[in-house]
Amino acid sequence: MNSIQENINKIKQNIPNYVTIIAVSKFQPIEKIQSAYDAGHRDFGENYVQEMVDKYQVLPKDIHWHFIGHLQTNKVKYIVPFVHLIHSVDSLKLLKEINKQAEKNQRVVSCLLQIHIAEEETKFGLSSQEALDILSSEELKSFQFIKIKGLMGMATNTDNTEQIKKEFLSLKSIFDQFKNTLHLPNVQFEILSMGMSNDYPIAIECGSNAIRIGTLIFGERPTKN
């Protein structure tokens, strides 16, 4: 069985150097995250607020913590002091709360809008029109403590690579449209977060520059206690 460092290196060998690998550490023990850190990795993704807070408290402070799960407004205050990037913003109400808590902490928090591109109804996210409504809103202009850095999306969980490609290309198209037409002080489209362990090569081919990889780095995820 390969070491965590070997797994990371194997992925890096096959992707462009501009792509950020976010090691999805959900349910993974501290020791495994520390191993990835010791191998030089700094970007880690968590789905649950309490788990991320607990890990932040005991792991090195130069880690870039990415929040990639569904975020409730009442949990925002716990991660705003240290989070590097929130990938999963799906409402103006959530952005308002992030801005409020970021102001209290006197830091600007980077966010991505999550776009729903999959066929499964269980996945969260905005339609392209809903995202445009947020980005065009007067209220957004007043948020001085957030920066919207791009979009995130998850493709349908299927073996149909053509469908996955179609969904990723649709997100890239939305990303390009927004990037080229929206010019606001707190909107700076740079990051397109799409692709996971099972579909990241297709995502990169379609324009992703941030991939969220768990299983291929850490092995099978342990179940939550």
PEWO-V616096 format. One record per backbone hydrogen bond with DSSP energy under -1.0 kcal/mol. CO is the residue of the C=O (numbers start at 1). NH is the residue of the N-H. E is the energy in kcal/mol with one decimal. If there is no record, write none. Layout:
# PEWO-V616096
co nh e
CO NH E
CO NH E
This chain:
# PEWO-V616096
co nh e
3 7 -2.3
4 8 -2.4
5 9 -2.6
6 10 -2.2
7 11 -1.8
8 12 -2.5
9 13 -2.0
11 14 -1.1
12 15 -1.1
16 19 -1.6
20 211 -2.7
22 213 -2.3
23 45 -2.5
25 28 -2.2
29 33 -1.6
30 34 -2.9
31 35 -1.9
32 36 -2.0
33 37 -2.5
34 38 -3.0
35 39 -1.2
36 41 -2.4
37 40 -2.1
42 64 -3.3
43 23 -2.5
44 66 -3.4
45 25 -2.0
46 68 -2.7
48 52 -2.2
49 53 -2.6
50 54 -2.5
51 55 -2.1
52 56 -2.7
53 57 -1.9
55 59 -1.9
60 63 -1.1
64 44 -2.4
65 84 -2.7
65 85 -1.4
66 46 -2.5
67 87 -2.8
72 75 -1.8
75 78 -1.3
76 79 -1.3
76 80 -1.9
79 82 -1.7
79 83 -2.7
85 67 -2.4
86 112 -2.7
89 114 -2.7
91 95 -1.7
92 96 -2.4
93 97 -1.7
94 98 -2.5
95 99 -2.7
96 100 -2.1
97 101 -2.6
98 102 -2.6
99 103 -2.2
100 104 -1.6
101 105 -1.4
102 107 -2.0
109 147 -2.1
110 86 -2.2
111 149 -3.1
112 89 -2.0
113 152 -2.4
114 126 -3.1
126 116 -2.9
127 131 -2.4
128 132 -2.3
129 133 -2.5
130 134 -1.9
131 135 -2.6
132 136 -1.9
134 137 -1.1
139 142 -1.4
140 143 -1.8
142 144 -1.1
145 109 -2.5
147 111 -2.8
148 188 -3.1
149 190 -3.6
149 191 -3.1
150 113 -2.2
151 193 -2.8
152 115 -3.0
156 158 -1.6
159 161 -1.3
160 164 -2.0
161 165 -2.7
162 166 -2.3
163 167 -2.3
164 168 -2.5
165 169 -2.7
166 170 -1.8
167 171 -1.7
168 172 -2.4
169 173 -2.2
170 174 -1.8
171 175 -2.7
172 176 -2.6
173 177 -2.2
174 178 -2.6
175 179 -2.7
176 180 -2.2
177 181 -1.2
178 182 -2.5
184 187 -1.6
186 148 -2.9
191 151 -1.6
192 209 -1.9
192 210 -1.1
193 153 -2.0
195 212 -2.9
196 199 -1.2
196 200 -2.0
199 203 -2.0
200 204 -2.6
201 205 -2.0
202 206 -1.6
203 208 -2.5
204 207 -1.5
209 20 -2.4
210 194 -1.4
211 22 -3.3
213 24 -2.3
214 217 -1.4
214 218 -2.9
215 219 -2.3
